[in-house]
Amino acid sequence: METNLAPWIRDTTAGQTAERVLRSCVHCGFCTATCPTYQLLGDELDGPRGRIYLIKEVLEGAPATRTVQQHLDRCLTCLGCETTCPSGVDYRQLLAVGREVVEAQVRRPWTERCVRWVLREGLTRPGLFGAALSVGRALALALPATWRQKMGRSRPAGVWPEAGTLARSAGNTPPRQVFVLRGCTQPALAPAIDSATARVLAAIGVTAVVAPRAGCCGAVQYHLGDPSGALQAARRNIDAWWPQLASGEVEALVVNASGCGLQVKDYGQLLHDDPLYADKARQVSAQTRDPAEFLLAERAALLKRVGPVPAQRVVFHPPCSLQHGQKIHGVVEALLTALGAELLPVNDAHLCCGSAGAYSLLQPGISTALRDGKLAALQAAHPQMILSANIGCLAHLETGTTLPVRHWLEWVDAALHSRSVIPSDMLESL
């Protein structure tokens, strides 16, 4: 695609990134076939190709408008278009540039600014979010329906393994350790996920460690128009993890929420022009692993620990941040099958469930329609449980079904400890 960027952005880092991405697009339209919003709304401007044209026009000097902003807002950033694109267009980076430029030119209505501020501040502070969640559940009837649904079902508290049950190495070999990122909303919404992760790691001889100063990964700020806040979060986390990762005392960072994992894996790119953090960011990103990646390398040790697992029909919903963002395909499914799950097929598994972080609160109509379509596909074969790999997807999906919706590591934890009934009685006791 030919470009003629405006002088005010042409020679900037953002402009050079945008020009590179724009020139790689041949406007073939393959992306529209896998874009959830285009499939749902049927509007070219609500598909990747149309949004690329809108961004191109703004970067070439056309004034940004509220309409352009709304079309960019409706993008889920699911990245299904990147998986489909035969030209390898880096749509994610172009969209980030476009959104930042449009955000600077178009002032949002005060109601939107307030909602986005509340989400940025509330979702990224675990203590504040946990307190707000408790109050929200108590006063649920007073909340708008969309926000009431997002309160989620009350989950059992997770139990972190006692010090005596954590992994220990043999002889004089130092014990294996990995950092885990507990995140912002997950400890309050589904605390059993982190404890299940620690127990699964302990079962293969690896101790899960939480860095005290680590916090929000920055994804919420990044996607809600606060890139500087996102970079600040990234720097804080790098400072918390770097000494132990650099020394080899901790071998990896395992992130069990795939959306957070994708953000941390992007630290190297996000901070590539920061002279103080660029090298550290690249190394942290390189040492970040989704649990599926980490456990795949430890598969033999994991299988040795599995007890008798009852026959159980489950489906797996691969979050977009896992399959399109991190490019991890089929690994979780292979592990579940090896551990004894009867994994059922799912039509259109590549399509987004509509959660997309805060998107379900900002675009409830589109989000709900996508959720309902995803649940219809997931439940078509009558599973006993729905599994996924991202807290946002779990919380979103469970608002539309009576089936248990759990993280796949919760299922693995149950299998390792030979719990006999997984669908309802299981996990409730965790």
ABEGO torsion letter per residue (X at the ends): XBBBBBAAAAABAAAAAAAAAAAABAGAGAAAAABAAAAAAGBAAABAAAAAAAAAAAAAGBBBBAAAAAAAAABAGAGAAAAABAAGBBAAAAAAAAAAAAAAABBBBAAAAAAAAAAAAAAABAAAAAAAAAAAAAAAAABBAAAAAAAEBBBBBBBBBBAAABBBBBEABBBBBBBBBAEAAAAAABAAAAAAAAAAAAAAGBBBBBBAABBBAGAAAAAAGBAAAAAAAAAAAAAAAAAAAAAGABABBBBABAAAAAAAAAAAAAAAABAAAAAAAAAAAAABBBAAAAAAAAAAAAAAABBBBBBBBBBBBBBAAAAAAAGBBGAAAAAAAAAGBBBBBBBGAABBAGAGEAAAAABAAAAAAAAAAAAAAAAAAGBABBBBABAAAAAAAAAABABBBBBAAAAAAAAAAGBABAAAABGAAX
